[in-house]
Amino acid sequence: MVIGAGSGILVGHMANSEPAAHLGAAAVVPGGLARVNGVIPLESDGWLPVDAAAVLMEPVPAGSHLVRVELELTAMDAQGIAFSADDYTILGLGSDRLDVLWASPEVAEARQGSVVSATLVYEIPNTAVALTLEGEHGGRLALGTAHHLPER
């Protein structure tokens, strides 16, 4: 069964990966620490960036919703920390790997002791569970469940 095989691969991936840091807790990433400070459905507060991409202005497909993830990276190591929004995807049960739709900043660097605060917007399925934000170079951050919206 294709669906079962895909789920088995995903569960296997999640079981063999480092544990995800709880929402609000820090995870180790190259150069420092990463923490998700919030996961907010765009529909709940009407937030849109000043320079919103066209994709954020289009209607969201049925069965999905947009969320903004507030990510904080703290440079702990002498070499500092580098951030690229494209390095961060969302993975979970009931969804494919989800790429960022919009981010600010898109790239940034911070010296030791400094912080990069980034806002990332993703489209996620309403039925996806066990969602984590995963950096290409390490760090798994749980996104909690507060972003789920009641069925419309």
C-alpha positions in Angstrom: 0.0 0.0 0.0 1.6 3.2 -1.1 0.1 5.4 1.6 1.3 3.0 4.3 4.8 2.8 2.8 5.1 6.6 2.7 3.9 6.9 6.3 6.4 4.2 7.3 9.2 6.1 5.7 8.2 9.3 7.5 7.7 7.6 10.8 11.1 5.9 10.3 12.7 9.3 9.5 11.2 10.9 12.6 12.1 7.9 14.8 15.8 7.9 13.7 16.2 11.7 13.9 17.3 13.8 16.9 14.4 14.5 19.2 12.5 17.7 18.5 12.9 20.6 21.0 9.5 21.5 22.5 7.9 24.7 21.3 9.8 27.6 23.0 12.8 25.4 23.9 16.2 25.7 22.2 17.8 23.2 19.8 21.5 23.1 18.9 22.3 24.3 15.4 25.7 25.0 13.8 27.0 28.1 15.5 24.5 28.4 18.3 20.9 27.8 19.3 17.5 27.9 17.5 14.1 28.4 19.2 10.6 28.8 17.8 8.9 31.6 19.8 5.5 31.3 18.1 3.4 29.6 15.5 0.5 31.8 14.5 -2.2 31.1 11.9 -2.4 34.2 9.6 -6.2 33.8 9.6 -6.3 34.3 13.3 -4.9 37.8 13.4 -4.9 39.0 9.8 -1.1 39.7 9.8 0.5 40.3 6.4 4.0 41.7 5.8 4.3 45.1 4.2 6.1 43.5 1.2 3.8 40.5 1.0 4.5 38.1 -1.9 1.7 37.4 -4.3 1.4 33.9 -2.9 0.3 35.3 0.5 -2.4 37.3 -1.1 -4.0 34.4 -3.0 -6.8 32.3 -1.4 -5.5 29.3 0.6 -6.6 26.0 -0.8 -9.3 24.1 1.1 -7.8 21.8 3.7 -4.8 24.1 4.3 -3.9 27.2 6.2 -1.0 29.7 6.4 1.1 30.0 9.6 3.9 32.3 10.5 6.7 30.8 12.5 8.7 33.2 14.7 12.3 31.8 14.7 15.1 33.0 16.9 18.7 32.0 16.3 21.4 32.9 18.9 25.0 32.9 17.9 27.0 31.1 20.6 30.2 30.1 18.8 33.1 32.3 17.9 32.3 32.0 14.1 28.8 33.3 14.7 25.7 31.9 13.0 24.4 32.0 9.4 20.7 31.9 8.5 19.0 31.2 5.2 15.2 30.8 5.2 15.5 28.2 2.4 17.3 25.9 4.8 14.2 25.5 7.0 11.4 23.2 6.1 8.4 21.7 7.9 8.0 18.0 8.2 5.2 16.0 9.9 2.7 13.2 9.7 0.1 13.9 7.0 2.2 16.3 4.9 5.0 16.3 2.5 8.1 18.4 3.2 6.9 22.0 3.2 9.1 24.8 1.9 8.9 28.4 3.1 6.6 30.7 1.1 7.9 34.0 2.5 10.6 35.0 5.0 12.1 38.1 6.5 15.0 38.2 6.5 15.7 35.7 3.8 19.4 35.5 4.8 21.3 36.9 7.8 24.4 36.4 9.8 25.0 37.1 13.5 28.2 37.5 15.5 28.8 35.6 18.7 26.3 36.8 21.3 23.9 38.3 18.8 20.5 37.1 17.7 18.7 36.7 14.4 14.9 37.0 14.6 13.2 35.6 11.5 9.6 35.4 10.4 8.8 32.4 8.1 5.4 31.7 6.5 4.3 28.2 5.4 1.2 26.6 4.0 0.4 23.6 6.1 -2.4 20.9 5.8 -5.1 21.2 8.4 -4.8 17.5 9.1 -1.0 17.4 9.6 0.3 16.5 13.0 3.6 16.2 14.8 5.0 19.1 12.8 8.6 20.1 13.2 10.7 22.9 11.7 13.9 21.4 10.6 17.1 23.1 9.6 19.1 21.7 6.7 22.2 21.6 9.0 20.6 20.4 12.2 18.0 21.3 14.7 14.5 20.0 15.0 11.9 22.3 16.6 8.4 21.1 17.4 5.6 23.5 16.3 3.0 22.4 18.9 -0.7 22.2 18.1 -2.0 25.7 18.8 -1.8 26.6 15.1 -4.6 24.2 14.2 -7.7 25.9 13.2 -11.3 24.6 13.7 -12.8 23.1 10.5 -14.6 25.8 8.5 
